[in-house]
Amino acid sequence: MKPAAFAFHQAQSVGEAVGLLAQLGGEARPIAGGQSLVPAMNLRMATPDALVDISRIPELQGWRKIGDRIHIGAATTQAALLREKDLAEHLPLLMAALPNIGHVQTRSRGTIGGSLVHADPSAEIALVAATLEAELVLRNVSGERRLSTRDFQLGALTTALEPGELLVEIVMPVADAGTRCAFRELARRHGDFALVAVAAQIAGDRLSIAVGGLEEVPRRCDKLIEKLKEANNASAAIDEAIRIELGDVVALSDIHASGSYRQHLAAVLLKDCLLEILP
């Protein structure tokens, strides 16, 4: 199938991009890699009147370290980040997750911001962002606002982005020396969307862990973390902590996997990650 007719605009700066989005109205959409938007347009599931290309805006490319935070431009491709060997020292969990995203071809076009805005429940970048409690920087013609990932991703394919607003930057905390992390996912084939994925990181006595693909948004495992903190022997308390965490889950169920199977996978992958990183 082919997309419906649309106008195309090439923005050269963030200011120009948000100005175009405001001028063109609510049916205009930004596009960078197009790995989610273009297929949706081809299937007529998305029919924007206009596209604003942000892929060549220098401000939205690359990463920089400022204090104890890493700032990543939203139009930076997943492949570009994978080539940044120095980034593994600062964001080891993100670098562990990136090879699991799609294939070489899709990572060459797909962007970190595009994945977050698409808000698929199984997306690896959204899972890492939730685990690390990343901050997302949004901009429109009126100014800038910052949201936590918890406040940004509201549901499956649903975010807090308002008409005319553009995700410009993702801010993640720098990993401390000695940080240990683990990433696991199960997909039917490599490159498919994960049925369930788990991301975990421990720095000193601070544990962060979340599950993707289980519910409409990544689930930060706060109950599990609290249970392990209370235990005299964290490793011995893993099974009970996982049981408590998943006790109230209403897991997604579809043609790919039932809710009960996803819940079982979550328990297995959570335990696998915790055994890898806990002392």
MOBEL-V917166 format. One record per pair of residues at least 12 apart in sequence whose C-alpha atoms are under 7 Angstrom apart, sorted by sequence separation. I is the first residue (numbers start at 1). GAP is how many residues later the second one is. D is the distance in Angstrom with one decimal. If there is no record, write none. Layout:
BEGIN
i-><I I>
gap-><GAP GAP>
d-><D D>
END
This chain:
BEGIN
i-><61 135 136 185 198 199 209 251 60 61 82 112 135 136 184 185 198 228 59 60 61 62 134 135 184 197 198 227 60 61 133 134 183 184 197 60 82 133 183 196 197 182 183 196 224 182 195 196 207 224 29 130 181 182 194 28 31 55 78 129 130 181 224 27 28 29 30 31 32 180 181 223 224 27 28 29 30 31 32 180 223 27 28 29 30 31 32 101 179 180 30 140 179 221 140 178 242 139 140 97 138 139 176 79 138 139 78 79 138 139 77 78 137 138 77 137 77 78 137 77 78 136 137 238 77 78 94 119 136 17 76 77 93 121 135 136 75 76 120 134 135 215 17 74 75 119 120 134 135 214 215 3 74 75 119 134 214 3 74 118 119 2 3 4 119 132 235 1 3 11 132 1 6 7 8 9 10 11 117 4 6 7 8 9 10 11 14 32 235 6 7 8 9 10 12 13 12 214 214 113 211 156 155 156 155 153 196 195 131 196 196 35 122 128 198 122 127 198 122 200 35 122 35 202 33 34 132 33 131 33 131 131 36 91 127 90 91 127 90 127 184 97 96 93 103 130 92 93 102 131 101 102 122 130 183 100 121 122 127 182 121 74 74 121 182 73 74 121 182 73 74 121 181 72 73 121 180 71 72 71 72 71 70 71 69 70 69 70 69 70 68 69 68 60 18 19 18 26 26 22 21 18 18 18>
gap-><12 12 12 12 12 12 12 12 13 13 13 13 13 13 13 13 13 13 14 14 14 14 14 14 14 14 14 14 15 15 15 15 15 15 15 16 16 16 16 16 16 17 17 17 17 18 18 18 18 18 19 19 19 19 19 20 20 20 20 20 20 20 20 21 21 21 21 21 21 21 21 21 21 22 22 22 22 22 22 22 22 23 23 23 23 23 23 23 23 23 24 24 24 24 25 25 25 26 26 27 27 27 27 28 28 28 29 29 29 29 30 30 30 30 31 31 32 32 32 33 33 33 33 33 34 34 34 34 34 35 35 35 35 35 35 35 36 36 36 36 36 36 37 37 37 37 37 37 37 37 37 38 38 38 38 38 38 39 39 39 39 40 40 40 40 40 40 41 41 41 41 42 42 42 42 42 42 42 42 43 43 43 43 43 43 43 43 43 43 44 44 44 44 44 44 44 45 48 49 54 55 60 61 61 62 64 66 67 68 69 70 71 71 71 71 72 72 72 73 73 74 74 75 75 76 76 76 77 77 78 78 79 82 83 83 84 84 84 85 85 85 86 87 88 88 88 89 89 89 89 90 90 90 90 90 91 91 91 91 91 92 93 94 94 94 95 95 95 95 96 96 96 96 97 97 97 97 98 98 99 99 100 101 101 102 102 103 103 104 104 105 105 106 108 122 122 123 137 138 142 143 146 147 148>
d-><4.7 5.7 6.2 3.9 5.8 6.6 5.8 6.4 4.1 6.9 6.6 6.9 4.7 6.8 5.6 6.2 4.6 6.5 6.8 5.4 5.6 5.6 6.2 6.3 5.3 5.7 6.2 5.6 5.1 4.8 6.6 6.1 5.8 6.7 5.0 6.6 6.9 6.4 4.6 5.7 6.4 6.0 6.4 4.6 4.8 5.3 5.7 6.0 6.7 6.0 6.3 5.7 5.5 6.5 6.7 5.5 6.3 6.0 6.8 6.5 6.8 4.1 6.8 5.1 5.7 6.4 5.6 5.9 5.9 5.7 6.3 6.9 5.2 5.5 4.6 5.0 4.6 4.9 5.4 5.4 5.3 6.9 5.7 6.2 5.9 6.1 4.5 6.7 5.8 6.6 6.6 6.0 4.5 6.4 4.7 6.7 6.3 5.5 6.3 6.3 6.4 5.3 6.2 5.0 5.5 6.5 5.0 5.0 4.5 6.8 6.6 6.6 6.0 5.8 6.2 5.8 6.0 6.1 5.1 5.5 5.5 6.0 6.3 6.7 4.0 6.0 6.1 6.4 4.8 6.7 5.3 6.1 7.0 5.7 6.0 6.3 5.3 6.1 5.8 6.8 5.0 5.4 6.9 6.8 6.6 6.1 5.4 5.6 6.6 5.2 5.5 4.9 5.8 6.0 4.5 4.7 5.8 4.4 4.1 5.6 6.2 4.7 6.9 6.9 6.9 6.6 7.0 5.4 6.0 6.5 7.0 6.1 6.6 6.3 5.7 6.1 5.9 5.8 6.7 6.1 4.8 4.4 5.0 4.8 4.8 5.7 6.9 6.1 6.8 4.9 6.3 6.2 6.1 6.9 6.6 5.3 5.3 6.2 6.9 6.7 7.0 4.8 5.2 6.5 5.6 6.7 6.3 6.8 6.7 6.6 6.3 6.8 6.1 6.3 6.3 5.6 6.9 6.3 6.9 6.4 6.9 6.8 5.6 6.8 4.6 6.9 6.9 4.7 5.7 6.0 5.5 5.4 7.0 6.2 6.8 4.9 6.0 6.9 5.2 5.7 6.3 6.2 6.4 5.8 5.5 6.6 7.0 6.9 3.9 6.5 6.0 6.3 5.2 6.9 6.7 6.5 6.2 4.1 5.6 5.4 5.0 6.4 5.0 6.7 6.8 6.1 5.0 5.0 6.7 4.7 6.5 5.2 6.1 5.5 6.6 6.6 5.7 6.5 5.1 5.8 6.4 4.6 5.6 6.7 6.4 5.2 5.6 6.2 4.5 6.2 6.0 5.2 5.3 6.1 5.3 6.1 5.8 5.3 6.7 4.9 4.8 6.2 6.7 6.7>
END
